[in-house]
Amino acid sequence: MPPKKPAAAPLPFHESVMHQVRSIPRGEVRSYAQVALYAGRPGGARGVGRELKLLPGTRTQVPWWRVIRSDGTLAPLVAHEQARRLRLEGVTVAERGQVFRVALKDREDG
């Protein structure tokens, strides 16, 4: 009997978060909690926020602006830039800085 191949090691949290964020389609958003869940760390929303905060400003290829709070509000320190980028993608952002729930999709919804 041939030896069993070792199971593939799970991706480090950082890599999983970046993969999940890159997979959010243009014009859609996910909550920090959803990204954490899909990255394999349920309850890790704050960890997702920390990972995204470490990105190199506006020059990054990771669409950080597509990740919002579960209540639909934007990240407080970058809300203006986040709203601008989301609006460019066709996401409706209220003047008070909240994304309408229709844009916050669950993975099962498509």
C-alpha positions as CSV (number, residue, x, y, z in Angstrom):
1,M,0.0,0.0,0.0
2,P,1.5,3.4,-1.0
3,P,2.1,5.9,1.8
4,K,-0.7,8.5,2.2
5,K,0.0,11.9,0.9
6,P,-0.1,14.5,3.7
7,A,-3.2,16.6,3.7
8,A,-2.6,20.0,2.2
9,A,-1.9,22.5,4.9
10,P,-4.5,25.2,5.2
11,L,-3.5,28.6,3.9
12,P,-2.3,31.1,6.5
13,F,-5.1,33.5,7.5
14,H,-3.6,36.4,5.7
15,E,-3.5,34.5,2.4
16,S,-7.0,33.2,2.9
17,V,-8.3,36.7,3.5
18,M,-6.6,38.1,0.5
19,H,-7.9,35.3,-1.7
20,Q,-11.5,35.9,-0.4
21,V,-11.3,39.6,-0.9
22,R,-9.9,39.3,-4.4
23,S,-12.8,36.9,-5.3
24,I,-15.5,39.5,-4.4
25,P,-17.1,40.5,-7.8
26,R,-17.0,44.1,-8.9
27,G,-20.1,45.9,-7.8
28,E,-20.7,43.6,-4.8
29,V,-19.5,43.8,-1.2
30,R,-19.0,41.4,1.7
31,S,-18.9,42.0,5.4
32,Y,-15.7,41.5,7.5
33,A,-17.6,38.6,9.2
34,Q,-18.4,36.9,5.8
35,V,-14.8,37.2,4.7
36,A,-13.6,35.7,8.0
37,L,-16.0,32.8,7.7
38,Y,-15.0,32.0,4.1
39,A,-11.4,32.3,5.1
40,G,-11.9,29.6,7.7
41,R,-12.0,31.7,10.8
42,P,-15.6,32.2,11.9
43,G,-15.8,35.1,14.3
44,G,-12.6,36.5,12.9
45,A,-14.0,39.8,11.5
46,R,-11.5,42.0,13.5
47,G,-8.7,39.9,12.1
48,V,-9.9,40.6,8.6
49,G,-9.9,44.3,9.4
50,R,-6.4,44.1,10.7
51,E,-5.2,42.3,7.6
52,L,-6.8,44.8,5.3
53,K,-5.4,47.7,7.3
54,L,-1.9,46.4,6.5
55,L,-2.3,46.8,2.8
56,P,-0.1,49.4,1.1
57,G,-2.6,52.2,0.7
58,T,-4.4,52.9,-2.6
59,R,-1.8,51.2,-4.8
60,T,-2.8,47.6,-3.8
61,Q,-4.4,45.2,-6.3
62,V,-6.6,43.8,-3.5
63,P,-10.1,45.4,-3.6
64,W,-10.3,46.3,0.1
65,W,-13.1,48.8,-0.5
66,R,-15.5,45.8,-1.2
67,V,-15.4,44.8,2.5
68,I,-17.7,46.6,4.8
69,R,-19.2,46.2,8.3
70,S,-22.1,43.8,8.8
71,D,-24.5,46.7,9.4
72,G,-23.6,48.1,5.9
73,T,-21.4,51.0,7.1
74,L,-18.0,51.8,5.7
75,A,-14.6,51.7,7.4
76,P,-14.4,54.9,9.5
77,L,-10.9,56.0,8.6
78,V,-11.2,55.5,4.9
79,A,-15.0,55.9,4.4
80,H,-14.7,58.7,1.8
81,E,-12.3,56.8,-0.4
82,Q,-14.2,53.6,0.1
83,A,-17.5,55.2,-0.9
84,R,-15.9,56.8,-4.0
85,R,-14.6,53.4,-5.2
86,L,-17.8,51.6,-4.5
87,R,-19.8,54.2,-6.4
88,L,-17.5,53.8,-9.4
89,E,-18.4,50.1,-9.4
90,G,-22.1,50.9,-9.3
91,V,-22.8,50.2,-5.6
92,T,-25.3,52.6,-4.0
93,V,-23.8,54.3,-1.0
94,A,-26.0,56.6,1.1
95,E,-24.8,60.0,2.0
96,R,-24.4,58.8,5.6
97,G,-21.9,56.2,4.4
98,Q,-24.0,53.0,4.4
99,V,-24.3,50.5,1.6
100,F,-27.8,49.3,0.8
101,R,-28.4,45.7,1.8
102,V,-29.0,44.5,-1.8
103,A,-25.3,44.9,-2.5
104,L,-24.3,42.8,0.6
105,K,-24.7,39.3,-0.8
106,D,-24.2,36.0,0.8
107,R,-22.2,33.5,-1.1
108,E,-25.3,31.2,-1.4
109,D,-27.2,33.9,-3.2
110,G,-24.9,33.9,-6.1
